[in-house]
Amino acid sequence: MKVKLSISMEEELDKRLEDKVKDSIFRNKSHLIEYAVKSFLKKEKMEARAK
């Protein structure tokens, strides 16, 4: 089940996300942000295991 979030970010970062969506496989900014968070959490988990 997906939950709806509201976030704030700098305008320039939002513009960069929009450009990424236009030039990539992401359906929209929500898809891109979800992918980025999952990637971050996976990397964090792998780093914790390496310690």
Phi and psi in radians as a Rosetta constraint file:
Dihedral C 1 N 2 CA 2 C 2 CIRCULARHARMONIC -1.624 0.35
Dihedral N 2 CA 2 C 2 N 3 CIRCULARHARMONIC 2.571 0.35
Dihedral C 2 N 3 CA 3 C 3 CIRCULARHARMONIC -1.984 0.35
Dihedral N 3 CA 3 C 3 N 4 CIRCULARHARMONIC 2.598 0.35
Dihedral C 3 N 4 CA 4 C 4 CIRCULARHARMONIC -1.588 0.35
Dihedral N 4 CA 4 C 4 N 5 CIRCULARHARMONIC 2.276 0.35
Dihedral C 4 N 5 CA 5 C 5 CIRCULARHARMONIC -2.101 0.35
Dihedral N 5 CA 5 C 5 N 6 CIRCULARHARMONIC 2.741 0.35
Dihedral C 5 N 6 CA 6 C 6 CIRCULARHARMONIC -2.177 0.35
Dihedral N 6 CA 6 C 6 N 7 CIRCULARHARMONIC 2.234 0.35
Dihedral C 6 N 7 CA 7 C 7 CIRCULARHARMONIC -2.257 0.35
Dihedral N 7 CA 7 C 7 N 8 CIRCULARHARMONIC 2.824 0.35
Dihedral C 7 N 8 CA 8 C 8 CIRCULARHARMONIC -2.091 0.35
Dihedral N 8 CA 8 C 8 N 9 CIRCULARHARMONIC 2.451 0.35
Dihedral C 8 N 9 CA 9 C 9 CIRCULARHARMONIC -2.652 0.35
Dihedral N 9 CA 9 C 9 N 10 CIRCULARHARMONIC 2.863 0.35
Dihedral C 9 N 10 CA 10 C 10 CIRCULARHARMONIC -1.136 0.35
Dihedral N 10 CA 10 C 10 N 11 CIRCULARHARMONIC 2.532 0.35
Dihedral C 10 N 11 CA 11 C 11 CIRCULARHARMONIC -1.009 0.35
Dihedral N 11 CA 11 C 11 N 12 CIRCULARHARMONIC -0.712 0.35
Dihedral C 11 N 12 CA 12 C 12 CIRCULARHARMONIC -1.089 0.35
Dihedral N 12 CA 12 C 12 N 13 CIRCULARHARMONIC -0.694 0.35
Dihedral C 12 N 13 CA 13 C 13 CIRCULARHARMONIC -1.134 0.35
Dihedral N 13 CA 13 C 13 N 14 CIRCULARHARMONIC -0.719 0.35
Dihedral C 13 N 14 CA 14 C 14 CIRCULARHARMONIC -1.065 0.35
Dihedral N 14 CA 14 C 14 N 15 CIRCULARHARMONIC -0.742 0.35
Dihedral C 14 N 15 CA 15 C 15 CIRCULARHARMONIC -1.081 0.35
Dihedral N 15 CA 15 C 15 N 16 CIRCULARHARMONIC -0.699 0.35
Dihedral C 15 N 16 CA 16 C 16 CIRCULARHARMONIC -1.149 0.35
Dihedral N 16 CA 16 C 16 N 17 CIRCULARHARMONIC -0.665 0.35
Dihedral C 16 N 17 CA 17 C 17 CIRCULARHARMONIC -1.118 0.35
Dihedral N 17 CA 17 C 17 N 18 CIRCULARHARMONIC -0.762 0.35
Dihedral C 17 N 18 CA 18 C 18 CIRCULARHARMONIC -1.050 0.35
Dihedral N 18 CA 18 C 18 N 19 CIRCULARHARMONIC -0.716 0.35
Dihedral C 18 N 19 CA 19 C 19 CIRCULARHARMONIC -1.103 0.35
Dihedral N 19 CA 19 C 19 N 20 CIRCULARHARMONIC -0.707 0.35
Dihedral C 19 N 20 CA 20 C 20 CIRCULARHARMONIC -1.099 0.35
Dihedral N 20 CA 20 C 20 N 21 CIRCULARHARMONIC -0.715 0.35
Dihedral C 20 N 21 CA 21 C 21 CIRCULARHARMONIC -1.082 0.35
Dihedral N 21 CA 21 C 21 N 22 CIRCULARHARMONIC -0.761 0.35
Dihedral C 21 N 22 CA 22 C 22 CIRCULARHARMONIC -1.116 0.35
Dihedral N 22 CA 22 C 22 N 23 CIRCULARHARMONIC -0.570 0.35
Dihedral C 22 N 23 CA 23 C 23 CIRCULARHARMONIC -1.822 0.35
Dihedral N 23 CA 23 C 23 N 24 CIRCULARHARMONIC 0.250 0.35
Dihedral C 23 N 24 CA 24 C 24 CIRCULARHARMONIC -2.516 0.35
Dihedral N 24 CA 24 C 24 N 25 CIRCULARHARMONIC -2.902 0.35
Dihedral C 24 N 25 CA 25 C 25 CIRCULARHARMONIC -1.490 0.35
Dihedral N 25 CA 25 C 25 N 26 CIRCULARHARMONIC -0.091 0.35
Dihedral C 25 N 26 CA 26 C 26 CIRCULARHARMONIC -1.325 0.35
Dihedral N 26 CA 26 C 26 N 27 CIRCULARHARMONIC 2.375 0.35
Dihedral C 26 N 27 CA 27 C 27 CIRCULARHARMONIC -1.244 0.35
Dihedral N 27 CA 27 C 27 N 28 CIRCULARHARMONIC -0.613 0.35
Dihedral C 27 N 28 CA 28 C 28 CIRCULARHARMONIC -2.880 0.35
Dihedral N 28 CA 28 C 28 N 29 CIRCULARHARMONIC 3.133 0.35
Dihedral C 28 N 29 CA 29 C 29 CIRCULARHARMONIC -1.142 0.35
Dihedral N 29 CA 29 C 29 N 30 CIRCULARHARMONIC -0.607 0.35
Dihedral C 29 N 30 CA 30 C 30 CIRCULARHARMONIC -1.065 0.35
Dihedral N 30 CA 30 C 30 N 31 CIRCULARHARMONIC -0.749 0.35
Dihedral C 30 N 31 CA 31 C 31 CIRCULARHARMONIC -1.085 0.35
Dihedral N 31 CA 31 C 31 N 32 CIRCULARHARMONIC -0.776 0.35
Dihedral C 31 N 32 CA 32 C 32 CIRCULARHARMONIC -1.102 0.35
Dihedral N 32 CA 32 C 32 N 33 CIRCULARHARMONIC -0.791 0.35
Dihedral C 32 N 33 CA 33 C 33 CIRCULARHARMONIC -1.158 0.35
Dihedral N 33 CA 33 C 33 N 34 CIRCULARHARMONIC -0.698 0.35
Dihedral C 33 N 34 CA 34 C 34 CIRCULARHARMONIC -1.076 0.35
Dihedral N 34 CA 34 C 34 N 35 CIRCULARHARMONIC -0.763 0.35
Dihedral C 34 N 35 CA 35 C 35 CIRCULARHARMONIC -1.060 0.35
Dihedral N 35 CA 35 C 35 N 36 CIRCULARHARMONIC -0.784 0.35
Dihedral C 35 N 36 CA 36 C 36 CIRCULARHARMONIC -1.102 0.35
Dihedral N 36 CA 36 C 36 N 37 CIRCULARHARMONIC -0.726 0.35
Dihedral C 36 N 37 CA 37 C 37 CIRCULARHARMONIC -1.155 0.35
Dihedral N 37 CA 37 C 37 N 38 CIRCULARHARMONIC -0.761 0.35
Dihedral C 37 N 38 CA 38 C 38 CIRCULARHARMONIC -1.063 0.35
Dihedral N 38 CA 38 C 38 N 39 CIRCULARHARMONIC -0.749 0.35
Dihedral C 38 N 39 CA 39 C 39 CIRCULARHARMONIC -1.094 0.35
Dihedral N 39 CA 39 C 39 N 40 CIRCULARHARMONIC -0.751 0.35
Dihedral C 39 N 40 CA 40 C 40 CIRCULARHARMONIC -1.053 0.35
Dihedral N 40 CA 40 C 40 N 41 CIRCULARHARMONIC -0.827 0.35
Dihedral C 40 N 41 CA 41 C 41 CIRCULARHARMONIC -1.150 0.35
Dihedral N 41 CA 41 C 41 N 42 CIRCULARHARMONIC -0.664 0.35
Dihedral C 41 N 42 CA 42 C 42 CIRCULARHARMONIC -1.126 0.35
Dihedral N 42 CA 42 C 42 N 43 CIRCULARHARMONIC -0.773 0.35
Dihedral C 42 N 43 CA 43 C 43 CIRCULARHARMONIC -1.103 0.35
Dihedral N 43 CA 43 C 43 N 44 CIRCULARHARMONIC -0.757 0.35
Dihedral C 43 N 44 CA 44 C 44 CIRCULARHARMONIC -1.061 0.35
Dihedral N 44 CA 44 C 44 N 45 CIRCULARHARMONIC -0.728 0.35
Dihedral C 44 N 45 CA 45 C 45 CIRCULARHARMONIC -1.126 0.35
Dihedral N 45 CA 45 C 45 N 46 CIRCULARHARMONIC -0.752 0.35
Dihedral C 45 N 46 CA 46 C 46 CIRCULARHARMONIC -1.133 0.35
Dihedral N 46 CA 46 C 46 N 47 CIRCULARHARMONIC -0.674 0.35
Dihedral C 46 N 47 CA 47 C 47 CIRCULARHARMONIC -1.168 0.35
Dihedral N 47 CA 47 C 47 N 48 CIRCULARHARMONIC -0.648 0.35
Dihedral C 47 N 48 CA 48 C 48 CIRCULARHARMONIC -1.163 0.35
Dihedral N 48 CA 48 C 48 N 49 CIRCULARHARMONIC -0.640 0.35
Dihedral C 48 N 49 CA 49 C 49 CIRCULARHARMONIC -1.210 0.35
Dihedral N 49 CA 49 C 49 N 50 CIRCULARHARMONIC -0.512 0.35
Dihedral C 49 N 50 CA 50 C 50 CIRCULARHARMONIC -1.304 0.35
Dihedral N 50 CA 50 C 50 N 51 CIRCULARHARMONIC -0.274 0.35
